[in-house]
Amino acid sequence: MADAFGPDVRLHSRREFLAVDDGGRRVSGRFITLVGKPNGRPVDRLGIVASRRIGGAVDRNRAKRRMRDVFRRCVNRTGDRCLDVVAIAKSGIANAPFGLVEADFLAALRKLRGARS
């Protein structure tokens, strides 16, 4: 399935998350903060952080599902300028309209792609 969020498009280990955080560029939006770093792979990869500040387990899981869904729709599978992205959820993401969350995520991702050297 082309829209799956399989192991090839995930950040798995703490080491991968820290590598993005240490050498990446940070862009903040209303509901999300993205940290991105070029990965040299043929596909974008995503790691998600949803802390307890988001709310209880239900809200954190809803926030993560929303971020995965937006990423699935816009993942770069062309091999051109692919990124490792860590998405950090902010409060309000779980109850915000999906359209606003999607627009916020995509705007931040565009900034990451456009401002890289």
N, CA, C and O atoms as a Tinker XYZ file with bonds, in Angstrom:
   468  protein
     1  N      0.847000   -1.182000    0.000000    73     2
     2  CA     0.000000    0.000000    0.000000    64     1     3
     3  C      0.888000    1.239000    0.000000    63     2     4     5
     4  O      1.778000    1.366000    0.841000    81     3
     5  N      0.653000    2.140000   -0.926000    73     3     6
     6  CA     1.501000    3.317000   -1.097000    64     5     7
     7  C      1.345000    4.311000    0.053000    63     6     8     9
     8  O      2.279000    5.054000    0.356000    81     7
     9  N      0.194000    4.331000    0.686000    73     7    10
    10  CA    -0.052000    5.305000    1.743000    64     9    11
    11  C      0.250000    4.776000    3.129000    63    10    12    13
    12  O     -0.096000    5.425000    4.117000    81    11
    13  N      0.877000    3.630000    3.236000    73    11    14
    14  CA     1.160000    3.037000    4.542000    64    13    15
    15  C      2.266000    3.803000    5.256000    63    14    16    17
    16  O      3.112000    4.437000    4.624000    81    15
    17  N      2.246000    3.737000    6.556000    73    15    18
    18  CA     3.278000    4.350000    7.384000    64    17    19
    19  C      4.177000    3.220000    7.880000    63    18    20    21
    20  O      4.198000    2.901000    9.069000    81    19
    21  N      4.905000    2.635000    6.967000    73    19    22
    22  CA     5.721000    1.464000    7.260000    64    21    23
    23  C      7.042000    1.809000    7.913000    63    22    24    25
    24  O      7.333000    2.981000    8.153000    81    23
    25  N      7.843000    0.800000    8.203000    73    23    26
    26  CA     9.112000    1.008000    8.904000    64    25    27
    27  C     10.122000    1.836000    8.111000    63    26    28    29
    28  O     11.008000    2.452000    8.702000    81    27
    29  N     10.002000    1.858000    6.787000    73    27    30
    30  CA    10.953000    2.629000    5.993000    64    29    31
    31  C     10.747000    4.134000    6.094000    63    30    32    33
    32  O     11.633000    4.892000    5.698000    81    31
    33  N      9.619000    4.589000    6.606000    73    31    34
    34  CA     9.355000    6.027000    6.722000    64    33    35
    35  C      9.256000    6.490000    8.175000    63    34    36    37
    36  O      8.696000    7.550000    8.452000    81    35
    37  N      9.798000    5.698000    9.102000    73    35    38
    38  CA     9.764000    6.053000   10.525000    64    37    39
    39  C     11.169000    6.264000   11.056000    63    38    40    41
    40  O     12.125000    5.647000   10.588000    81    39
    41  N     11.279000    7.134000   12.029000    73    39    42
    42  CA    12.491000    7.209000   12.840000    64    41    43
    43  C     12.272000    6.236000   13.982000    63    42    44    45
    44  O     11.226000    6.270000   14.631000    81    43
    45  N     13.238000    5.371000   14.239000    73    43    46
    46  CA    13.033000    4.295000   15.206000    64    45    47
    47  C     13.706000    4.534000   16.552000    63    46    48    49
    48  O     13.070000    4.383000   17.595000    81    47
    49  N     14.956000    4.897000   16.541000    73    47    50
    50  CA    15.723000    4.902000   17.785000    64    49    51
    51  C     15.907000    6.310000   18.349000    63    50    52    53
    52  O     15.764000    7.312000   17.648000    81    51
    53  N     16.219000    6.347000   19.606000    73    51    54
    54  CA    16.536000    7.609000   20.267000    64    53    55
    55  C     17.692000    8.300000   19.565000    63    54    56    57
    56  O     17.710000    9.525000   19.446000    81    55
    57  N     18.652000    7.519000   19.103000    73    55    58
    58  CA    19.805000    8.065000   18.406000    64    57    59
    59  C     19.393000    8.824000   17.142000    63    58    60    61
    60  O     19.937000    9.889000   16.851000    81    59
    61  N     18.438000    8.280000   16.398000    73    59    62
    62  CA    17.948000    8.956000   15.188000    64    61    63
    63  C     17.225000   10.251000   15.546000    63    62    64    65
    64  O     17.404000   11.266000   14.873000    81    63
    65  N     16.415000   10.222000   16.592000    73    63    66
    66  CA    15.723000   11.436000   17.033000    64    65    67
    67  C     16.730000   12.505000   17.447000    63    66    68    69
    68  O     16.597000   13.668000   17.065000    81    67
    69  N     17.735000   12.112000   18.227000    73    67    70
    70  CA    18.739000   13.068000   18.692000    64    69    71
    71  C     19.580000   13.622000   17.552000    63    70    72    73
    72  O     19.969000   14.789000   17.587000    81    71
    73  N     19.866000   12.810000   16.545000    73    71    74
    74  CA    20.633000   13.287000   15.396000    64    73    75
    75  C     19.874000   14.381000   14.655000    63    74    76    77
    76  O     20.471000   15.365000   14.219000    81    75
    77  N     18.577000   14.217000   14.512000    73    75    78
    78  CA    17.758000   15.245000   13.855000    64    77    79
    79  C     17.709000   16.498000   14.726000    63    78    80    81
    80  O     17.854000   17.614000   14.228000    81    79
    81  N     17.504000   16.306000   16.022000    73    79    82
    82  CA    17.404000   17.446000   16.931000    64    81    83
    83  C     18.714000   18.228000   17.003000    63    82    84    85
    84  O     18.697000   19.458000   17.050000    81    83
    85  N     19.840000   17.531000   17.013000    73    83    86
    86  CA    21.134000   18.201000   17.124000    64    85    87
    87  C     21.524000   18.944000   15.854000    63    86    88    89
    88  O     22.025000   20.066000   15.930000    81    87
    89  N     21.304000   18.342000   14.688000    73    87    90
    90  CA    21.772000   18.964000   13.454000    64    89    91
    91  C     20.681000   19.525000   12.583000    63    90    92    93
    92  O     20.951000   19.953000   11.461000    81    91
    93  N     19.439000   19.538000   13.073000    73    91    94
    94  CA    18.318000   19.939000   12.236000    64    93    95
    95  C     17.906000   21.389000   12.410000    63    94    96    97
    96  O     18.381000   22.104000   13.292000    81    95
    97  N     17.014000   21.783000   11.540000    73    95    98
    98  CA    16.444000   23.126000   11.561000    64    97    99
    99  C     15.037000   23.029000   12.134000    63    98   100   101
   100  O     14.297000   22.098000   11.814000    81    99
   101  N     14.663000   23.989000   12.981000    73    99   102
   102  CA    13.389000   23.969000   13.692000    64   101   103
   103  C     12.444000   25.024000   13.113000    63   102   104   105
   104  O     12.821000   26.179000   12.914000    81   103
   105  N     11.204000   24.594000   12.849000    73   103   106
   106  CA    10.161000   25.498000   12.364000    64   105   107
   107  C      8.918000   25.258000   13.210000    63   106   108   109
   108  O      8.473000   24.120000   13.356000    81   107
   109  N      8.356000   26.330000   13.770000    73   107   110
   110  CA     7.181000   26.199000   14.634000    64   109   111
   111  C      5.930000   26.729000   13.962000    63   110   112   113
   112  O      5.960000   27.702000   13.208000    81   111
   113  N      4.839000   26.061000   14.260000    73   111   114
   114  CA     3.522000   26.500000   13.830000    64   113   115
   115  C      2.622000   26.600000   15.046000    63   114   116   117
   116  O      3.094000   26.537000   16.182000    81   115
   117  N      1.345000   26.754000   14.813000    73   115   118
   118  CA     0.388000   26.899000   15.910000    64   117   119
   119  C      0.186000   25.590000   16.680000    63   118   120   121
   120  O      0.101000   25.597000   17.908000    81   119
   121  N      0.112000   24.475000   15.960000    73   119   122
   122  CA    -0.184000   23.191000   16.581000    64   121   123
   123  C      0.992000   22.215000   16.578000    63   122   124   125
   124  O      0.911000   21.143000   17.178000    81   123
   125  N      2.083000   22.583000   15.907000    73   123   126
   126  CA     3.158000   21.619000   15.708000    64   125   127
   127  C      4.490000   22.336000   15.535000    63   126   128   129
   128  O      4.550000   23.449000   15.013000    81   127
   129  N      5.546000   21.682000   15.979000    73   127   130
   130  CA     6.905000   22.134000   15.704000    64   129   131
   131  C      7.588000   21.017000   14.939000    63   130   132   133
   132  O      7.564000   19.862000   15.362000    81   131
   133  N      8.200000   21.361000   13.808000    73   131   134
   134  CA     8.928000   20.378000   13.026000    64   133   135
   135  C     10.418000   20.667000   13.104000    63   134   136   137
   136  O     10.849000   21.816000   13.011000    81   135
   137  N     11.192000   19.612000   13.276000    73   135   138
   138  CA    12.647000   19.693000   13.222000    64   137   139
   139  C     13.064000   18.788000   12.082000    63   138   140   141
   140  O     12.736000   17.601000   12.079000    81   139
   141  N     13.788000   19.337000   11.104000    73   139   142
   142  CA    14.137000   18.552000    9.931000    64   141   143
   143  C     15.609000   18.608000    9.613000    63   142   144   145
   144  O     16.292000   19.599000    9.872000    81   143
   145  N     16.082000   17.507000    9.037000    73   143   146
   146  CA    17.485000   17.388000    8.649000    64   145   147
   147  C     17.549000   16.511000    7.406000    63   146   148   149
   148  O     16.858000   15.494000    7.346000    81   147
   149  N     18.359000   16.872000    6.408000    73   147   150
   150  CA    18.495000   16.013000    5.223000    64   149   151
   151  C     18.968000   14.620000    5.623000    63   150   152   153
   152  O     19.805000   14.469000    6.512000    81   151
   153  N     18.418000   13.596000    4.953000    73   151   154
   154  CA    18.743000   12.237000    5.366000    64   153   155
   155  C     19.506000   11.414000    4.338000    63   154   156   157
   156  O     20.003000   10.340000    4.679000    81   155
   157  N     19.620000   11.864000    3.109000    73   155   158
   158  CA    20.347000   11.113000    2.100000    64   157   159
   159  C     19.695000    9.807000    1.696000    63   158   160   161
   160  O     20.351000    8.946000    1.109000    81   159
   161  N     18.434000    9.645000    1.994000    73   159   162
   162  CA    17.675000    8.439000    1.643000    64   161   163
   163  C     16.684000    8.785000    0.534000    63   162   164   165
   164  O     16.483000    9.961000    0.232000    81   163
   165  N     16.069000    7.783000   -0.070000    73   163   166
   166  CA    15.119000    8.056000   -1.151000    64   165   167
   167  C     13.709000    8.416000   -0.669000    63   166   168   169
   168  O     12.798000    8.547000   -1.486000    81   167
   169  N     13.518000    8.576000    0.645000    73   167   170
   170  CA    12.181000    8.843000    1.164000    64   169   171
   171  C     12.279000    9.686000    2.439000    63   170   172   173
   172  O     13.248000    9.574000    3.191000    81   171
   173  N     11.280000   10.522000    2.673000    73   171   174
   174  CA    11.179000   11.247000    3.942000    64   173   175
   175  C     10.880000   10.262000    5.059000    63   174   176   177
   176  O     10.238000    9.235000    4.839000    81   175
   177  N     11.356000   10.586000    6.271000    73   175   178
   178  CA    11.047000    9.755000    7.442000    64   177   179
   179  C     10.511000   10.654000    8.544000    63   178   180   181
   180  O     10.891000   11.820000    8.644000    81   179
   181  N      9.625000   10.107000    9.371000    73   179   182
   182  CA     8.965000   10.881000   10.418000    64   181   183
   183  C      9.137000   10.215000   11.774000    63   182   184   185
   184  O      9.043000    8.994000   11.900000    81   183
   185  N      9.391000   11.038000   12.785000    73   183   186
   186  CA     9.345000   10.634000   14.178000    64   185   187
   187  C      8.402000   11.579000   14.894000    63   186   188   189
   188  O      8.372000   12.769000   14.583000    81   187
   189  N      7.642000   11.084000   15.834000    73   187   190
   190  CA     6.615000   11.889000   16.495000    64   189   191
   191  C      6.881000   11.950000   17.990000    63   190   192   193
   192  O      7.231000   10.950000   18.616000    81   191
   193  N      6.710000   13.150000   18.554000    73   191   194
   194  CA     6.815000   13.361000   19.991000    64   193   195
   195  C      5.502000   13.996000   20.450000    63   194   196   197
   196  O      5.114000   15.057000   19.961000    81   195
   197  N      4.827000   13.346000   21.386000    73   195   198
   198  CA     3.592000   13.879000   21.969000    64   197   199
   199  C      3.703000   13.707000   23.481000    63   198   200   201
   200  O      3.446000   12.626000   24.010000    81   199
   201  N      4.082000   14.766000   24.163000    73   199   202
   202  CA     4.303000   14.689000   25.603000    64   201   203
   203  C      2.986000   14.780000   26.370000    63   202   204   205
   204  O      1.922000   14.974000   25.781000    81   203
   205  N      3.071000   14.639000   27.669000    73   203   206
   206  CA     1.876000   14.700000   28.509000    64   205   207
   207  C      1.239000   16.080000   28.538000    63   206   208   209
   208  O      0.093000   16.232000   28.961000    81   207
   209  N      1.979000   17.082000   28.091000    73   207   210
   210  CA     1.392000   18.428000   28.010000    64   209   211
   211  C      0.221000   18.477000   27.039000    63   210   212   213
   212  O     -0.638000   19.353000   27.143000    81   211
   213  N      0.183000   17.539000   26.094000    73   211   214
   214  CA    -0.905000   17.478000   25.120000    64   213   215
   215  C     -2.205000   17.085000   25.812000    63   214   216   217
   216  O     -3.277000   17.570000   25.451000    81   215
   217  N     -2.111000   16.216000   26.795000    73   215   218
   218  CA    -3.286000   15.745000   27.514000    64   217   219
   219  C     -3.099000   14.287000   27.887000    63   218   220   221
   220  O     -1.979000   13.782000   27.962000    81   219
   221  N     -4.208000   13.631000   28.117000    73   219   222
   222  CA    -4.170000   12.224000   28.474000    64   221   223
   223  C     -3.811000   11.352000   27.279000    63   222   224   225
   224  O     -3.527000   11.851000   26.190000    81   223
   225  N     -3.829000   10.052000   27.500000    73   223   226
   226  CA    -3.437000    9.100000   26.464000    64   225   227
   227  C     -4.305000    9.227000   25.213000    63   226   228   229
   228  O     -3.803000    9.107000   24.096000    81   227
   229  N     -5.585000    9.466000   25.391000    73   227   230
   230  CA    -6.483000    9.587000   24.242000    64   229   231
   231  C     -6.084000   10.780000   23.382000    63   230   232   233
   232  O     -6.020000   10.668000   22.158000    81   231
   233  N     -5.818000   11.913000   24.010000    73   231   234
   234  CA    -5.429000   13.117000   23.263000    64   233   235
   235  C     -4.069000   12.942000   22.601000    63   234   236   237
   236  O     -3.880000   13.361000   21.459000    81   235
   237  N     -3.117000   12.327000   23.302000    73   235   238
   238  CA    -1.789000   12.113000   22.711000    64   237   239
   239  C     -1.881000   11.188000   21.502000    63   238   240   241
   240  O     -1.255000   11.448000   20.474000    81   239
   241  N     -2.651000   10.119000   21.615000    73   239   242
   242  CA    -2.798000    9.207000   20.483000    64   241   243
   243  C     -3.521000    9.856000   19.315000    63   242   244   245
   244  O     -3.172000    9.609000   18.160000    81   243
   245  N     -4.517000   10.677000   19.594000    73   243   246
   246  CA    -5.218000   11.399000   18.528000    64   245   247
   247  C     -4.261000   12.347000   17.823000    63   246   248   249
   248  O     -4.279000   12.445000   16.596000    81   247
   249  N     -3.431000   13.042000   18.579000    73   247   250
   250  CA    -2.449000   13.957000   17.993000    64   249   251
   251  C     -1.484000   13.189000   17.089000    63   250   252   253
   252  O     -1.177000   13.642000   15.987000    81   251
   253  N     -1.010000   12.046000   17.543000    73   251   254
   254  CA    -0.073000   11.252000   16.744000    64   253   255
   255  C     -0.737000   10.722000   15.471000    63   254   256   257
   256  O     -0.126000   10.731000   14.402000    81   255
   257  N     -1.980000   10.261000   15.583000    73   255   258
   258  CA    -2.699000    9.785000   14.390000    64   257   259
   259  C     -2.852000   10.889000   13.358000    63   258   260   261
   260  O     -2.690000   10.659000   12.160000    81   259
   261  N     -3.166000   12.094000   13.833000    73   259   262
   262  CA    -3.330000   13.222000   12.917000    64   261   263
   263  C     -2.029000   13.559000   12.204000    63   262   264   265
   264  O     -2.025000   13.793000   10.995000    81   263
   265  N     -0.929000   13.585000   12.939000    73   263   266
   266  CA     0.358000   13.905000   12.321000    64   265   267
   267  C      0.767000   12.829000   11.321000    63   266   268   269
   268  O      1.273000   13.147000   10.246000    81   267
   269  N      0.551000   11.550000   11.664000    73   267   270
   270  CA     0.870000   10.465000   10.729000    64   269   271
   271  C      0.033000   10.569000    9.464000    63   270   272   273
   272  O      0.537000   10.346000    8.364000    81   271
   273  N     -1.241000   10.905000    9.614000    73   271   274
   274  CA    -2.130000   10.998000    8.458000    64   273   275
   275  C     -1.685000   12.122000    7.518000    63   274   276   277
   276  O     -1.637000   11.931000    6.302000    81   275
   277  N     -1.367000   13.264000    8.063000    73   275   278
   278  CA    -0.902000   14.372000    7.216000    64   277   279
   279  C      0.407000   13.984000    6.533000    63   278   280   281
   280  O      0.581000   14.243000    5.342000    81   279
   281  N      1.317000   13.372000    7.266000    73   279   282
   282  CA     2.599000   12.971000    6.689000    64   281   283
   283  C      2.412000   11.957000    5.569000    63   282   284   285
   284  O      3.078000   12.045000    4.537000    81   283
   285  N      1.514000   10.995000    5.762000    73   283   286
   286  CA     1.238000    9.994000    4.722000    64   285   287
   287  C      0.832000   10.640000    3.416000    63   286   288   289
   288  O      1.225000   10.192000    2.339000    81   287
   289  N      0.043000   11.696000    3.519000    73   287   290
   290  CA    -0.471000   12.363000    2.330000    64   289   291
   291  C      0.600000   13.151000    1.585000    63   290   292   293
   292  O      0.502000   13.334000    0.372000    81   291
   293  N      1.626000   13.621000    2.303000    73   291   294
   294  CA     2.597000   14.517000    1.670000    64   293   295
   295  C      4.012000   13.966000    1.647000    63   294   296   297
   296  O      4.941000   14.701000    1.313000    81   295
   297  N      4.209000   12.696000    1.990000    73   295   298
   298  CA     5.556000   12.135000    2.062000    64   297   299
   299  C      6.232000   12.198000    0.699000    63   298   300   301
   300  O      5.615000   11.930000   -0.333000    81   299
   301  N      7.512000   12.558000    0.715000    73   299   302
   302  CA     8.304000   12.682000   -0.496000    64   301   303
   303  C      8.947000   11.334000   -0.781000    63   302   304   305
   304  O      9.822000   10.899000   -0.031000    81   303
   305  N      8.533000   10.670000   -1.842000    73   303   306
   306  CA     9.097000    9.376000   -2.212000    64   305   307
   307  C      9.920000    9.484000   -3.498000    63   306   308   309
   308  O     10.183000    8.475000   -4.153000    81   307
   309  N     10.320000   10.691000   -3.857000    73   307   310
   310  CA    11.045000   10.886000   -5.110000    64   309   311
   311  C     12.546000   10.784000   -4.944000    63   310   312   313
   312  O     13.262000   10.661000   -5.938000    81   311
   313  N     13.046000   10.832000   -3.717000    73   311   314
   314  CA    14.479000   10.790000   -3.498000    64   313   315
   315  C     15.149000   12.137000   -3.628000    63   314   316   317
   316  O     16.366000   12.239000   -3.478000    81   315
   317  N     14.379000   13.170000   -3.904000    73   315   318
   318  CA    14.923000   14.510000   -4.088000    64   317   319
   319  C     14.732000   15.332000   -2.821000    63   318   320   321
   320  O     13.599000   15.616000   -2.430000    81   319
   321  N     15.835000   15.718000   -2.173000    73   319   322
   322  CA    15.796000   16.570000   -0.985000    64   321   323
   323  C     14.942000   15.975000    0.127000    63   322   324   325
   324  O     14.110000   16.670000    0.710000    81   323
   325  N     15.138000   14.727000    0.415000    73   323   326
   326  CA    14.356000   14.055000    1.455000    64   325   327
   327  C     14.888000   14.409000    2.845000    63   326   328   329
   328  O     16.077000   14.670000    3.026000    81   327
   329  N     13.990000   14.409000    3.803000    73   327   330
   330  CA    14.292000   14.830000    5.166000    64   329   331
   331  C     13.967000   13.749000    6.183000    63   330   332   333
   332  O     13.103000   12.900000    5.959000    81   331
   333  N     14.671000   13.796000    7.298000    73   331   334
   334  CA    14.224000   13.145000    8.524000    64   333   335
   335  C     13.516000   14.242000    9.306000    63   334   336   337
   336  O     14.105000   15.294000    9.553000    81   335
   337  N     12.279000   14.021000    9.696000    73   335   338
   338  CA    11.469000   15.039000   10.362000    64   337   339
   339  C     11.019000   14.515000   11.721000    63   338   340   341
   340  O     10.499000   13.404000   11.830000    81   339
   341  N     11.223000   15.325000   12.752000    73   339   342
   342  CA    10.659000   15.045000   14.067000    64   341   343
   343  C      9.528000   16.046000   14.273000    63   342   344   345
   344  O      9.751000   17.257000   14.263000    81   343
   345  N      8.316000   15.535000   14.457000    73   343   346
   346  CA     7.137000   16.374000   14.670000    64   345   347
   347  C      6.823000   16.385000   16.162000    63   346   348   349
   348  O      6.611000   15.337000   16.773000    81   347
   349  N      6.798000   17.580000   16.736000    73   347   350
   350  CA     6.510000   17.745000   18.158000    64   349   351
   351  C      5.141000   18.393000   18.280000    63   350   352   353
   352  O      4.939000   19.523000   17.833000    81   351
   353  N      4.206000   17.679000   18.884000    73   351   354
   354  CA     2.842000   18.171000   19.025000    64   353   355
   355  C      2.770000   19.268000   20.081000    63   354   356   357
   356  O      3.464000   19.214000   21.097000    81   355
   357  N      1.924000   20.263000   19.829000    73   355   358
   358  CA     1.661000   21.324000   20.803000    64   357   359
   359  C      0.237000   21.170000   21.327000    63   358   360   361
   360  O     -0.588000   20.472000   20.737000    81   359
   361  N     -0.028000   21.830000   22.432000    73   359   362
   362  CA    -1.366000   21.721000   23.023000    64   361   363
   363  C     -2.410000   22.268000   22.059000    63   362   364   365
   364  O     -2.164000   23.239000   21.343000    81   363
   365  N     -3.559000   21.645000   22.050000    73   363   366
   366  CA    -4.657000   22.055000   21.184000    64   365   367
   367  C     -4.748000   21.263000   19.896000    63   366   368   369
   368  O     -5.754000   21.351000   19.192000    81   367
   369  N     -3.726000   20.494000   19.571000    73   367   370
   370  CA    -3.725000   19.753000   18.301000    64   369   371
   371  C     -4.802000   18.674000   18.272000    63   370   372   373
   372  O     -5.367000   18.406000   17.212000    81   371
   373  N     -5.094000   18.056000   19.396000    73   371   374
   374  CA    -6.038000   16.933000   19.424000    64   373   375
   375  C     -7.467000   17.375000   19.146000    63   374   376   377
   376  O     -8.253000   16.615000   18.581000    81   375
   377  N     -7.810000   18.591000   19.537000    73   375   378
   378  CA    -9.189000   19.054000   19.375000    64   377   379
   379  C     -9.372000   20.076000   18.265000    63   378   380   381
   380  O    -10.493000   20.521000   18.016000    81   379
   381  N     -8.297000   20.453000   17.597000    73   379   382
   382  CA    -8.388000   21.419000   16.505000    64   381   383
   383  C     -8.985000   20.754000   15.268000    63   382   384   385
   384  O     -8.846000   19.543000   15.095000    81   383
   385  N     -9.643000   21.522000   14.412000    73   383   386
   386  CA   -10.139000   20.951000   13.155000    64   385   387
   387  C     -8.977000   20.391000   12.333000    63   386   388   389
   388  O     -7.904000   20.990000   12.269000    81   387
   389  N     -9.205000   19.240000   11.710000    73   387   390
   390  CA    -8.136000   18.567000   10.984000    64   389   391
   391  C     -7.547000   19.454000    9.886000    63   390   392   393
   392  O     -6.340000   19.419000    9.645000    81   391
   393  N     -8.368000   20.230000    9.236000    73   391   394
   394  CA    -7.889000   21.107000    8.164000    64   393   395
   395  C     -6.841000   22.096000    8.651000    63   394   396   397
   396  O     -5.871000   22.374000    7.945000    81   395
   397  N     -7.030000   22.629000    9.858000    73   395   398
   398  CA    -6.049000   23.568000   10.420000    64   397   399
   399  C     -4.745000   22.858000   10.773000    63   398   400   401
   400  O     -3.660000   23.394000   10.549000    81   399
   401  N     -4.855000   21.656000   11.322000    73   399   402
   402  CA    -3.655000   20.886000   11.661000    64   401   403
   403  C     -2.880000   20.550000   10.387000    63   402   404   405
   404  O     -1.657000   20.677000   10.347000    81   403
   405  N     -3.591000   20.128000    9.361000    73   403   406
   406  CA    -2.954000   19.789000    8.099000    64   405   407
   407  C     -2.264000   21.005000    7.481000    63   406   408   409
   408  O     -1.122000   20.910000    7.032000    81   407
   409  N     -2.946000   22.133000    7.458000    73   407   410
   410  CA    -2.355000   23.351000    6.890000    64   409   411
   411  C     -1.115000   23.783000    7.674000    63   410   412   413
   412  O     -0.123000   24.217000    7.087000    81   411
   413  N     -1.176000   23.663000    8.992000    73   411   414
   414  CA    -0.047000   24.030000    9.843000    64   413   415
   415  C      1.154000   23.123000    9.566000    63   414   416   417
   416  O      2.275000   23.609000    9.419000    81   415
   417  N      0.925000   21.821000    9.494000    73   415   418
   418  CA     1.986000   20.853000    9.220000    64   417   419
   419  C      2.619000   21.110000    7.854000    63   418   420   421
   420  O      3.842000   21.153000    7.729000    81   419
   421  N      1.782000   21.279000    6.836000    73   419   422
   422  CA     2.295000   21.470000    5.480000    64   421   423
   423  C      3.062000   22.781000    5.335000    63   422   424   425
   424  O      4.073000   22.832000    4.635000    81   423
   425  N      2.590000   23.842000    5.992000    73   423   426
   426  CA     3.311000   25.125000    5.938000    64   425   427
   427  C      4.681000   25.004000    6.589000    63   426   428   429
   428  O      5.667000   25.522000    6.066000    81   427
   429  N      4.744000   24.328000    7.719000    73   427   430
   430  CA     6.035000   24.139000    8.396000    64   429   431
   431  C      6.959000   23.267000    7.551000    63   430   432   433
   432  O      8.157000   23.541000    7.475000    81   431
   433  N      6.436000   22.238000    6.924000    73   431   434
   434  CA     7.250000   21.362000    6.080000    64   433   435
   435  C      7.779000   22.116000    4.861000    63   434   436   437
   436  O      8.929000   21.925000    4.464000    81   435
   437  N      6.948000   22.967000    4.270000    73   435   438
   438  CA     7.407000   23.789000    3.142000    64   437   439
   439  C      8.554000   24.707000    3.547000    63   438   440   441
   440  O      9.518000   24.874000    2.800000    81   439
   441  N      8.443000   25.307000    4.745000    73   439   442
   442  CA     9.515000   26.160000    5.241000    64   441   443
   443  C     10.810000   25.368000    5.433000    63   442   444   445
   444  O     11.894000   25.852000    5.109000    81   443
   445  N     10.691000   24.161000    5.957000    73   443   446
   446  CA    11.875000   23.318000    6.135000    64   445   447
   447  C     12.537000   22.993000    4.816000    63   446   448   449
   448  O     13.760000   23.065000    4.696000    81   447
   449  N     11.737000   22.635000    3.824000    73   447   450
   450  CA    12.287000   22.270000    2.513000    64   449   451
   451  C     12.879000   23.483000    1.799000    63   450   452   453
   452  O     13.933000   23.382000    1.172000    81   451
   453  N     12.218000   24.602000    1.891000    73   451   454
   454  CA    12.656000   25.780000    1.158000    64   453   455
   455  C     13.862000   26.469000    1.741000    63   454   456   457
   456  O     14.622000   27.101000    1.007000    81   455
   457  N     14.059000   26.367000    3.035000    73   455   458
   458  CA    15.109000   27.123000    3.700000    64   457   459
   459  C     16.386000   26.324000    3.895000    63   458   460   461
   460  O     17.339000   26.820000    4.498000    81   459
   461  N     16.419000   25.101000    3.397000    73   459   462
   462  CA    17.618000   24.283000    3.557000    64   461   463
   463  C     18.681000   24.697000    2.570000    63   462   464   465
   464  O     18.398000   25.269000    1.518000    81   463
   465  N     19.903000   24.397000    2.931000    73   463   466
   466  CA    20.997000   24.683000    1.984000    64   465   467
   467  C     21.560000   23.410000    1.431000    63   466   468
   468  O     22.485000   23.445000    0.620000    81   467
